[in-house]
Amino acid sequence: MSVLRWTLADFLAEHEITAYALGKAMGTSYMNTVYRLAKRGHEPSRIDLPTLVTVLDGLRTLTGKDVQITDILHYESSVELSPTPAASKRLRAKPGGA
C-alpha cells in the first residue's frame, strides 16, 4: 500500500524553525494542530487543504523561499510501474524492423 509521509518535522529542523514560530507565521489560534503536524511520528493522517495552504504560506514567510508541498510531504509508492502497451511493443520489436 502506498503511503504519504509528513516531512514537516525534518523541514523545520533543517531551517531551525519551531512549531511555535510556524503557528505565529500562520496566524492560527489552533496551536495544538501546528504542534501535532510538527511532531515526528504523531502527525495526523488527515488534514484539510486550507490548513495545508496556511502551513505552506507560513513556511514561505519564515524562510523567504518558495516552499512546495513536496518539501513537507513525501509519497512512497508500493505500486511497481510497468511500461504502457505501446512501450512494451517497442521493447519487443527486433532491431532493424524485422
Residue frames as qw, qx, qy, qz and C-alpha x, y, z in Angstrom:
[[0.000, 0.889, 0.458, 0.000, 0.00, 0.00, 0.00],
 [0.377, 0.497, -0.026, 0.781, 1.36, 3.41, -0.95],
 [0.411, -0.701, -0.432, 0.392, 1.75, 6.00, 1.80],
 [0.179, 0.804, 0.009, 0.567, 2.06, 9.73, 2.16],
 [0.672, -0.384, -0.373, 0.512, 4.52, 10.70, 4.90],
 [0.113, -0.991, -0.048, -0.047, 4.94, 14.03, 6.63],
 [0.728, 0.115, -0.143, 0.661, 8.43, 15.52, 6.46],
 [0.105, -0.902, -0.093, -0.408, 7.46, 18.81, 8.10],
 [0.699, -0.695, 0.085, 0.147, 9.44, 18.00, 11.26],
 [0.761, -0.011, 0.244, 0.601, 12.57, 17.49, 9.15],
 [0.299, 0.696, 0.238, 0.608, 11.93, 20.72, 7.25],
 [0.363, -0.907, -0.052, -0.205, 11.52, 22.68, 10.47],
 [0.780, -0.501, 0.166, 0.337, 14.71, 21.19, 11.94],
 [0.675, 0.271, 0.267, 0.632, 16.71, 21.93, 8.77],
 [0.149, 0.684, 0.170, 0.693, 15.61, 25.55, 8.84],
 [0.294, -0.091, -0.585, 0.751, 15.78, 25.93, 12.64],
 [0.386, -0.327, -0.178, -0.844, 12.10, 26.84, 12.86],
 [0.142, 0.051, 0.850, -0.504, 9.99, 26.00, 15.89],
 [0.042, -0.510, -0.832, -0.212, 6.40, 24.85, 15.74],
 [0.117, -0.733, -0.413, 0.527, 5.51, 27.94, 17.76],
 [0.070, -0.461, 0.300, 0.832, 7.13, 30.23, 15.16],
 [0.002, -0.161, -0.817, -0.553, 5.27, 28.40, 12.39],
 [0.081, -0.646, -0.751, 0.114, 1.96, 28.80, 14.20],
 [0.089, -0.703, -0.154, 0.689, 2.56, 32.51, 14.64],
 [0.040, -0.285, 0.543, 0.789, 3.52, 32.90, 10.97],
 [0.038, -0.342, -0.874, -0.342, 0.37, 31.01, 10.01],
 [0.279, -0.223, 0.065, -0.932, -1.69, 33.39, 12.13],
 [0.613, -0.281, -0.684, -0.277, -3.51, 30.48, 13.71],
 [0.465, -0.514, 0.399, -0.601, -5.05, 30.14, 17.12],
 [0.980, -0.069, -0.029, -0.187, -5.02, 26.35, 16.71],
 [0.012, 0.740, -0.668, 0.076, -1.51, 25.81, 18.06],
 [0.710, -0.190, 0.662, -0.150, -2.26, 22.19, 19.03],
 [0.834, 0.517, 0.184, -0.050, -2.76, 21.41, 15.35],
 [0.370, 0.831, -0.402, 0.104, 0.58, 23.00, 14.47],
 [0.353, -0.580, 0.712, -0.179, 2.37, 21.13, 17.25],
 [0.830, 0.072, 0.537, -0.131, 0.85, 17.85, 16.09],
 [0.726, 0.687, -0.031, -0.005, 1.84, 18.49, 12.47],
 [0.231, 0.814, -0.495, 0.198, 5.39, 19.23, 13.57],
 [0.572, -0.485, 0.626, -0.212, 5.82, 16.25, 15.91],
 [0.383, 0.383, -0.799, -0.260, 7.62, 13.40, 14.16],
 [0.179, -0.034, -0.979, 0.090, 5.70, 10.13, 14.43],
 [0.093, 0.472, 0.726, -0.492, 2.47, 11.73, 15.64],
 [0.138, 0.150, -0.316, -0.927, 1.41, 13.59, 12.53],
 [0.633, 0.303, 0.416, -0.578, -2.27, 13.49, 11.61],
 [0.443, 0.116, 0.815, 0.356, -3.37, 11.15, 8.86],
 [0.223, 0.717, 0.571, 0.330, -5.80, 13.75, 7.52],
 [0.186, -0.445, -0.110, 0.869, -5.61, 17.48, 7.00],
 [0.427, 0.787, 0.431, -0.109, -7.86, 19.86, 5.15],
 [0.617, 0.450, 0.216, 0.608, -6.46, 21.71, 2.17],
 [0.031, -0.922, -0.024, -0.386, -6.90, 25.23, 3.58],
 [0.669, -0.706, 0.209, 0.098, -4.77, 24.22, 6.58],
 [0.822, 0.033, 0.295, 0.487, -2.11, 22.79, 4.27],
 [0.373, 0.733, 0.166, 0.544, -2.05, 26.05, 2.29],
 [0.333, -0.917, 0.065, -0.210, -1.71, 28.03, 5.52],
 [0.814, -0.426, 0.250, 0.307, 1.25, 25.84, 6.58],
 [0.689, 0.326, 0.276, 0.586, 2.95, 26.44, 3.24],
 [0.096, 0.877, 0.108, 0.459, 2.29, 30.19, 3.44],
 [0.575, -0.808, 0.126, -0.006, 3.71, 30.28, 6.98],
 [0.824, -0.194, 0.291, 0.446, 6.84, 28.43, 5.90],
 [0.509, 0.590, 0.238, 0.580, 7.29, 30.77, 2.94],
 [0.182, -0.940, -0.016, -0.289, 7.00, 33.76, 5.27],
 [0.699, -0.667, 0.229, 0.120, 9.59, 32.32, 7.67],
 [0.770, -0.122, 0.407, 0.475, 12.11, 31.11, 5.10],
 [0.178, 0.738, -0.216, -0.614, 11.64, 33.60, 2.28],
 [0.097, -0.224, 0.873, 0.421, 11.73, 30.59, -0.06],
 [0.652, 0.090, -0.338, -0.673, 9.23, 29.05, -2.46],
 [0.319, -0.156, 0.891, -0.284, 8.16, 26.16, -0.23],
 [0.572, 0.066, -0.570, -0.586, 6.25, 23.39, -2.03],
 [0.880, -0.255, 0.057, -0.397, 4.06, 20.52, -0.83],
 [0.908, 0.195, -0.331, 0.167, 6.89, 18.12, -1.66],
 [0.211, 0.551, -0.526, 0.613, 9.03, 19.91, 0.93],
 [0.389, -0.309, 0.560, -0.663, 6.73, 18.77, 3.75],
 [0.869, 0.078, 0.343, -0.349, 5.06, 15.63, 2.36],
 [0.039, 0.458, -0.830, -0.317, 6.66, 12.58, 0.74],
 [0.876, 0.169, -0.005, -0.451, 4.82, 9.99, -1.38],
 [0.204, -0.388, 0.895, 0.084, 6.10, 6.41, -1.15],
 [0.752, 0.222, -0.273, -0.557, 4.62, 4.17, -3.82],
 [0.579, -0.216, 0.782, -0.080, 4.17, 0.46, -3.38],
 [0.781, 0.537, 0.264, -0.180, 2.99, 0.12, -6.98],
 [0.501, -0.269, 0.572, 0.592, 5.58, -1.13, -9.43],
 [0.442, 0.663, -0.079, -0.598, 5.25, 0.78, -12.66],
 [0.662, 0.109, 0.674, 0.309, 5.08, -1.23, -15.86],
 [0.078, -0.177, 0.448, 0.873, 5.55, 0.04, -19.39],
 [0.590, 0.395, 0.165, -0.684, 2.49, 1.08, -21.35],
 [0.834, 0.278, 0.476, 0.009, 1.32, -1.36, -24.07],
 [0.553, 0.827, -0.087, 0.055, 2.89, 0.82, -26.78],
 [0.102, -0.793, 0.595, -0.082, 6.22, 0.90, -24.92],
 [0.724, -0.200, 0.658, -0.056, 6.09, -2.88, -24.40],
 [0.805, 0.538, 0.250, 0.016, 5.56, -3.37, -28.14],
 [0.325, 0.878, -0.338, 0.095, 8.59, -1.18, -28.90],
 [0.403, -0.621, 0.664, -0.102, 10.68, -3.16, -26.41],
 [0.796, 0.039, 0.603, -0.032, 9.74, -6.44, -28.07],
 [0.653, 0.747, -0.040, -0.122, 10.39, -5.19, -31.61],
 [0.856, -0.084, 0.216, 0.463, 13.50, -6.61, -33.21],
 [0.175, -0.669, 0.257, 0.675, 16.28, -4.27, -34.29],
 [0.092, -0.176, 0.693, 0.693, 16.17, -3.39, -37.98],
 [0.563, 0.183, 0.007, -0.806, 12.35, -3.66, -38.13],
 [0.498, 0.137, -0.796, -0.316, 12.28, -7.39, -38.93]]
